[in-house]
Amino acid sequence: MALNIQFLENEIIDQYLYDEHLTRPWIIGFSGGKDSTMLLQVVWNALKRIEPALLTRQIYVVCNDTLVENPRIVKFINRTLKKIQEEANLNGFPILVAQTTPRLDDTFWVRLIGLGYPAPNRFYRWCTERLKINPTTKLITEKISENGAAILLLGTRSDESSNRAKSLKRFEIRGVRLRKHQLPNAHVYAPLKDVTTNELWQYLNQVPPPWGGSHKELVTLYRNANSGDCPLVIDTSTPSCGHSRFGCWTCTVVNKDKSMEGLIENGEEWMQPLADIRNFLIETRDNPEIWREKKRRNGDISENLWGPYKFETRVEILRRILLAQKEIRKTEGIDLITHQEMVLIQYHWFRDCFFKTKVSDIYNQIFKVQFDMSKQEEKFQQESELLKKSCTTEPKDVAFIQDLLALQKTKTLMIRKRGLQSDIENRLDQYIDELKEN
């Protein structure tokens, strides 16, 4: 094998043992794809060569779930993460698996169906920050706060794309393994930066994963999907996804989702409704005169700018999701949208004075069951009407108060009040700044 694996492992061992800041934890970005799999495997095998008494640095294997990931890939990743944690425990490795998810009020469906955000395009990619960057950044900053600093290990390779090569070169310091990250007290370590794609696949085909099993399923997924993986996105300089990649099945940034098309062509026919929904989202985005409001949320009307989705559009998107969920649940046991998301969507509909169609009506009609939101719906509607009556002299305060109520409801739905005061204080500061600007 042309690739000198022993040299890579020696570098990792040296960085692990002789870093001047031994308390800095390692945070390994793991997407379940080929690059992050090789990264974790090389690190794991390097750890096996270190005396157990010296394995004192904590390592976090962090995987981001946007909640709209390709369901086929989610199943594979979840099984892999379980194996990784179990085997790490058996080996006495200081490894902890952690999954990050977006806040409830930032999920794809709450934003798109609840608030009427249009499907993303390459110029307005509102999803990347909310679904990927923010959740993972929150975990990283927590670890930095606990330990004073952290090192992020990424499977980024120069050979993967010209953009990644430029990004690596831009932040590289000759003779130094670590490069600074934009987060304070955080550095990035990319051990695989010089590994070619051929060398990577040769390694994975020859060396089985140390957490058990083989790479057969991973190789099959790539072959069937004709795809690449979506790296862990930690800031805006990290490429979100390539043009053919495993990632969000809802992604409308790319023209064609070749990975999902490949999986469908190779036997995953149950995913066809997902492809149909994605295509419908593109249609709603690209034909704003049919699907979107002319007026923006701030009241502005501009000839070249469109507002949020019409209420009828939001209803139709939810209806299509639930119809697909009904069919897919039978064979795959997968839900495409959670009950918590639907409750918050209903709150936002009432907040926008949409009372004629309820989320529960759509759900019950499709599933022929009683999804009871009557008490919450009545409370939301009364609250919305009372608020508008109370703020007739100061209508600009309505949106601010509704934002605070939405924060509180999000925490309540998550059965977790932690961070509520901080979120409210941040929104208050933002509102004061808006008043000053006006």
Secondary structure as UniProt FT lines:
FT   HELIX           5..18
FT   TURN            22..23
FT   STRAND          26..29
FT   HELIX           34..47
FT   TURN            48..49
FT   HELIX           52..54
FT   STRAND          59..64
FT   HELIX           71..91
FT   STRAND          95..100
FT   HELIX           104..106
FT   HELIX           108..109
FT   HELIX           110..114
FT   HELIX           126..127
FT   HELIX           128..133
FT   HELIX           134..147
FT   STRAND          150..153
FT   HELIX           158..160
FT   HELIX           162..171
FT   TURN            174..175
FT   STRAND          178..180
FT   TURN            184..185
FT   STRAND          186..189
FT   TURN            191..194
FT   HELIX           197..206
FT   TURN            210..211
FT   HELIX           216..225
FT   TURN            236..237
FT   TURN            249..250
FT   HELIX           258..265
FT   TURN            266..267
FT   HELIX           269..271
FT   HELIX           272..286
FT   HELIX           288..291
FT   TURN            297..298
FT   HELIX           311..332
FT   HELIX           339..351
FT   TURN            352..353
FT   HELIX           359..367
FT   HELIX           374..390
FT   HELIX           396..413
FT   TURN            414..415
FT   TURN            418..419
FT   HELIX           420..437
//
